[in-house]
Amino acid sequence: MNDPDATITVFIQAAGHSSRMGREKARLEVGGLAVIDRVIGAARAMSDSIVIVCKDDAAFNRERISILPDPDPGKGPLHALQLALEASGTDWVLNLACDLPFISGAFLQLLASHASCWQAVVPLDREGQSQPLCALYHRSAIAEVRALLQEGELRIRPVFERVKTRTLPFGRFSHLPNATYFFFDMNTPAHYHEAVRIARMAGT
């Protein structure tokens, strides 16, 4: 970040039902580590303030990690973002999915460096698709988040049309190791097996 006094709280979203996976995907092992621990490791490069949003406190008990129970885990990603923004004690929130085994600390640090003067900073994948579950949000965006929820919206992407948003094209971080896999998420058993294969191939 340009402002050295600015701080970020990382909220790792782990309250989903994992219905397509059939089991708790955040606790599956990739490269000898639970996916949630791989995500935490990357997040620590950005901030010492890390919160896991979940429905089962005991499942995610970790040293120096706070837990935020989600009372309505089935209400969708926009609701989860609202929960994070309302709970944050810092101006910025990194909203991070729990099932990104190849996300890197170097990438998250680069993302944070673009946060000044915006309300959202969202990376784009190789296909140009925004990645709202690996993005930064300023707490001033909460009003638009609430408004969209009142309108019945469940998705996060419409937020970017209502707040000052900085997009970060893939080309800005494609030089980082394993950038191709940063947004690889695990929704199904097939995805999980592919993640294990990638980890073995990439040596991560």
FENRAVEN-V735348 format. One record per residue. N is the residue number from 1. SS is DSSP state (H for helix, E for strand, L for the rest). PHI is phi as a letter, one per 20 degrees, with the letter a starting at -180 (* if undefined). OMEGA is omega as a letter, one per 30 degrees, with the letter a starting at -180 (NA if undefined). Layout:
n = {N N}
ss = {SS SS}
phi = {PHI PHI}
omega = {OMEGA OMEGA}
//
This chain:
n = {1 2 3 4 5 6 7 8 9 10 11 12 13 14 15 16 17 18 19 20 21 22 23 24 25 26 27 28 29 30 31 32 33 34 35 36 37 38 39 40 41 42 43 44 45 46 47 48 49 50 51 52 53 54 55 56 57 58 59 60 61 62 63 64 65 66 67 68 69 70 71 72 73 74 75 76 77 78 79 80 81 82 83 84 85 86 87 88 89 90 91 92 93 94 95 96 97 98 99 100 101 102 103 104 105 106 107 108 109 110 111 112 113 114 115 116 117 118 119 120 121 122 123 124 125 126 127 128 129 130 131 132 133 134 135 136 137 138 139 140 141 142 143 144 145 146 147 148 149 150 151 152 153 154 155 156 157 158 159 160 161 162 163 164 165 166 167 168 169 170 171 172 173 174 175 176 177 178 179 180 181 182 183 184 185 186 187 188 189 190 191 192 193 194 195 196 197 198 199 200 201 202 203 204}
ss = {L L L L L L L E E E E E E L L L L L L L L L L L H H H L E E L L E E H H H H H H H H H L L L L L L E E E E E L L H H H H L L L L L E E E E L L L L L L L H H H H H H H H H H H L L L L E E E E E E L L L L L L L H H H H H H H H L L L L L L L E E E E E L L L L L E E E E E E E E E H H H H H H H H H H H H L L L L L L H H H H H L L L E E E E L H H H L L L L L L H H H L L L L L L L H H H H H H H H H H H H H H L L}
phi = {* f e f e f c c d e d e e c e f e l f f f n b f f f e f e c m n c f g g f f f g g f f f f e b e d c c d e b d c g f f c f c f m c e d c f e f c f e e o f f f f f g g f f f e f e d f d c e e c f e d d f d f c f f f f f f g f f d e f m c d b c c f d e f e n e f d f e b c e c e f f f f f f f f f f f f e n f d e e g f g f e d c f d d e d f g f f c f f f g m g g d g d f d d d c g f f f f f f f f f f f f e m d}
omega = {l l a l a l a l l l l a a a a a a a a l a l a a a a l a l a l l l a a l l l l l l a a l a a l a a a l l a l a a a a a l a l l l l l l l l a a a a a l a l l l l l l a a l a a l l a a l l l a l a a l a a l a l l l a l l l a a a a a l l l l l a l l l a l l l l a a l l a l l l a l l a a l l l a l l l l l l l a l a l l a l a a l a l l a a a a a a a l a l l a a a a a l l a l a l l l a a l l l l a l a a a l a NA}
//
